[in-house]
Amino acid sequence: MRRFLRDNGLTLFFLGALLLALIGQAFSGLADYNDEQVAEGAPEAGLGDYLTGSSFAVDVTENWQSEYLQFFLYIFITVWLIQRGSTESKTAEQAGTESDRDQRAGEHADPSSPAWARAGGLRGALFSRSLGLVMGLVFALSWLVQSVTGLVSYNSQQLAQYEDTVSWGGYLASPDFWNRTLQNWQSEFLAVASMAALSIYLRQRGSPESKPVGAPHEATGLEG
């Protein structure tokens, strides 16, 4: 157990942080939701009703889809685009998908390489792009869920105000949907740009996200 915790500490830490954040969001979100209910003269909701309702679901999924969009774009864009001096970038000579020899794929795979890395054809092509594809799939699914839960939440507000409801297509074209979506996207894009640029000049001793403390600013792709 101790070895398992050590070997998986990074993943376990962030899963634990996720759980704590979801718990905190559940209670704070319920309090905020009930404040609105009271202001509108509507009955307060219990924790179970709130957690299974559209308000909580849309708040969660609109953040998840923006995070996975960030990873999806970053994984694919960094294949081709570089940032000189950044730990988040390959060198100019490595731009592109690289050769099978560089990637230890196909006939250049090692005995310890995954079986699909040694395979050619469709299996090899899928495995060599599997990380980005899965990130893209999770983004698409979470964005779809956000649109559905957002529609339900939006129409509930419309009914409460004695206004007409909208269709799913109508909601996708609405300011409410794009306001929720773009305010999350812009924060993700800023975070990635900041990380790529700041890692050129700043250091964090011992972190793989930073260059060694004494590495020159122009060194690209180094990890400390």
N, C-alpha and C positions, 0 to 999 in steps of 0.2 A: 504493500500500500504506500509506504513512504517513497519507494522508487517511482511508483505510478504518479504520485503527486508531484515529484520533482520533474519527471519527464514531460508532464502535461500541465505544468504550472501556469504557463502563459494563457492557454485556452481556458483552463479552469478559473483563473482569476477574472477574466473578462466575462465568462458565463455567469459567475457569481455576481459581478458588478451589474450585469444585465438584469438578473433576477431582482436584486435590490432596487434598481432603478424602476423596474416594472411595478414592484410593490409600492414604492413611493408615488409613482404616477397614478396608481389605482386609487390611493386614498386622497391625494391632493386633487386629482381629477374629479373624484366623486364629490368632494367638498365644493369645488368650483361649479360643477354641474348642478348641484342642489341649490347653490346660491342663485343661479339663474332660474331654476324652477320656482323658488320662493318669490323671486322678483316678478315672475310672470303669473303668479297665483296658481301654479301647478303643484301636484303632490311631489314630495321628495322621493328619490329612488334609493333602494338598498344597494349594498355593494355587489351582490350577485346580479341584480338587474343591470347595474352600470357596466360591469365587466362583460356581460353578454350583449350589450347594446352597441349601436353603431357609433356613438360618440367616442367611446374608448377605442374601438377598433380602428377608426379612421385616424385618430391621433397617433396610434402605434404604427400603422402601415405607411403613413405618409413619411415618417422618419426612416423606416426600413428601406423603402424603395429608393430614397435619395442616397442612402449609404451604399447600397448595392450598385446603383448607377455609377457612383464614384469609383468603386473597385472595377466594375466592368469596363468603363472607359479607360481607366488608368492601366489596366492589364494589357489592353489591346493597343493603346496609343503609344505606350513606352516600347513597343516592338520597333517602332519606326522613328519616333521623335526623341531627341536627346536634350539634356540640359547640362552644359559643360560645368564641371565642378560639383555636381550634385550626387549624393549617394543614391538618389532615387532614379538615376539614369544609367544607361549603358554608355560606353564610349562610342565615338563616331564610327569607329571601325566595326563595331558590333551591330550597328543599326540594321534592322530587317529580321527575318525569321531564322537566320544563321543556317549553317550546313548541318547535315546529319552527324558529321564527325564532331562538330562543336557541341551539338546537343546530345551526343551519345545515344542516338536513335537508330533504329533499323539495324543494319549490319555492323554499326559501330557501337551498339549497346554493350554494356558490361554484363557479366553473369548475374550480378546482383540487381540489374535494372528491372523495373516492372515488366511483366510479360507483354503488355500492350505497347511498351516502348520499343520492344524488339519486333513487334508485328508491323507489317507494311499495310498498304491499302487503306481502307476506310477506318479500320480499328486504330491504326497508327496515327492517321490524320485527326481523328476525334480525340484521342488521348493527348496529342500534342497541343490541343486547343481546349481541353476540357475545363481548365480553371476559369478561363474567360467565359466560356459557354454557360457554365453553371451559374456564374455570377450574373450573367445577362438574363438567364431564365428566372432566377430568383427575383431580379429587379422587375421583369415583366409581370410575374405573378403577383408580387406585392403591389405594383402599380394598379393592376386590375382589381385586386381586393380593395385598395384605397378608393378607386372610382366607385365601386359598388357600395361600400360602407359610407363613403362620402355622400352618395346619392340618397341613401336612406336617411342619414342625418340631416341633409339639406331639406329634403321633402318633409321631414318631421317639423322642422322650423317653419317651413312654408305653411303647413296645416295649422300650426299653433297661431300663426299670424293671419289665418283665413285668406291665404293666397294660393294661387295655382301651383300644383306640383309640376315637376319636369321629368322628361324621359331620361334614360341613361345617356343617350346621344346628346340631349340638350344639356345635361349636367357636364359632360366632357367639354362642351363649348362655353361653359359658364365662367364668369370671373372667379367664383368661389373655388372651383376646382384648380384653376391655374394659379390663383393666389396661394393656395395651400402647397401646390407643387413647386412653384418657382422660388418661394421663400426658403425652401429646403435645399433646392439644387444650388442656389447661389452660395450658400454657406459651405457646401461640400467642395465646390470648385475653388473657392477662396482658400480653404484649408489645404487642398492638394498643391495649389500654386505656392502657398507659403512654405510648405514643407520642402518642396523641390528647390526653392530659392534660398531659404534660410540654411539648409544643410550644406550649402556651398561655403558659408562663412562662419557658421557656429558649430560647436562641438558638444557632444554629451559622452563623457568618458565611459567606455565599456558597452555602449549601446550599438547594436548592429544597424541602427538607423542613422548613425553618425560615422564620419570618417575618424581615423585615429587622431588624437589631439594634435600631433605634430605634422599631419599630412598637409601639403600645400592646398591652397584654395582651389586651384585649377584641376586637382586630382578628381577624376570622375569614376563613379561606381565602386569606390573603396568602402569597406565596412570596418568599423573599429571593434 
